[in-house]
Amino acid sequence: MFRSNVNQLLEEKGMSTYALAEKSGISRQSLFKARQDAGISECRLSTLARIARALEVGTKDLFDEKREP
């Protein structure tokens, strides 16, 4: 299971979802999915790469793996 870091990164960068959509060329619907823990694992790697580029971070910085006990 993955945990999304997109909301945290948006806050750190002072960027809105609308601004990220404009900068990345990704729909706000896709960004909504990437912002959810359950949704980020359903995103294409190419979509995550575009989001990461727009946020000026590495793709792997968009999520953390949650380990189940």
FENURRA-V935033 format. One record per residue. RES is the residue in one letter. PHI is phi as a letter, one per 40 degrees, with the letter a starting at -180 (NA if undefined). OMEGA is omega as a letter, one per 40 degrees, with the letter a starting at -180 (NA if undefined). Layout:
RES PHI OMEGA
RES PHI OMEGA
//
This chain:
M NA a
F b i
R b a
S c i
N b a
V c i
N d i
Q c a
L c i
L d i
E c a
E c a
K c a
G g a
M b i
S c i
T c i
Y c i
A c i
L c i
A c i
E c a
K c a
S c a
G g i
I b i
S c i
R c i
Q c i
S c i
L c i
F d i
K c a
A c a
R c a
Q c i
D d a
A c a
G c a
I c i
S c i
E c a
C c i
R c i
L c i
S c i
T c i
L c i
A c i
R c i
I c a
A c i
R c a
A c i
L c a
E f i
V b i
G c a
T d a
K c i
D c a
L c a
F a i
D b i
E c i
K c i
R c i
E c a
P c NA
//
